[in-house]
Every structure is written in structure tokens, then in C-alpha cells.
Amino acid sequence: MSFTLKINGTSHEVDVDDDTPLLWVLRDVLGMTGTKFGCGAALCGACTVHIDGAPTRSCITTIDTVGDSAITTIEAVGASPAGRHIQQAWLDLEVVQCGYCQSGQIMSAAALISDNKTPSDDDIDNAMSGNICRCGTYARIREAIKHAATAYAGEAK
């Protein structure tokens, strides 16, 4: 079947089965490899993208459910103010260790501070729940989110 997807502000026509996971369309059909496969069951968060601004696990989101929603991947999250601040905080605080999970971590964190410029520790824990980092960089992730949120809130003033 043919689908037209709005990804990172650009329309893409794809011809795939309607039950194809969005993750495989992004990676295998469109060559956008920043979104990672981790578990295939929406448990690890490596495949997180934004659909209409909401963090969504692309490994279980079938292409026929996307409709005309706006999809944002790690390749374009830096174009948003929240994404730009999160990416800069990741660099400033040297969050990344192996890096495999980081695109999903960044996508979840950007969605959080886009909606909440002053997240509490509980807000961060809730938003990042289900994003697994095998290297255990959770303390650096939390600090980077706080750093980015402060910078983002300061920019809005």
C-alpha cells in the first residue's frame, strides 16, 4: 500500500504493508538510521520518535496508524527550541557513553521540556521511564535535562 508520511517537515511517499512498524519505514525504506532498534516491544525507548509532538515508540507503531500526523525523528529534533537545548546539554554535560540509546533519550527529554520548562525530579522520572541506558548514564541524563530546561526557560523570558 502507498502511504504519504510527514517526516521532519517533508512529505515522503512509501509503499509498504499497512502493518509495517514505523521504525522499519524510517530505517530501511527512508534510510533515517538515527532512530534505533532496541527491543521491538516498546520496552527500551531506543526507537522513540515524536508523533504530533508526543514521544512514541516507533517499533510498535504501525504505519497505518500514523495518518497525516507530523513525525519528528532525531535527525530533526534540534530544529525545535526544546530539542536544540537538550542536544546542547547532552554535549555540555558529556551524557553519552556508548550512545546507542541516546536518540531515544533525547527524543523523550525534548518532549518533556517542550511541555514542562521546570520539570521536577518526579517529572523527569515519569517522562524518562522506559528509556533504558545499558551504560547507566541516568544521573548525567537527569542533570542534562535540568540544564536544558533552565536554558530553555531562560530563553523564553
ABEGO torsion letter per residue (X at the ends): XBBBBBBGGBBBBBBBBAABBAAAAAAAAAGBAABBBAAGAGAAGAABBBBGGBBBBAAABBAAAAEABBBBBAAAAAABAAAAAAAAAAAAAGABBAGAAAAAAAAAAAAAAAABABBBAAAAAAAABGBBBAAGAAAAAAAAAAAAAAAAAAAAX
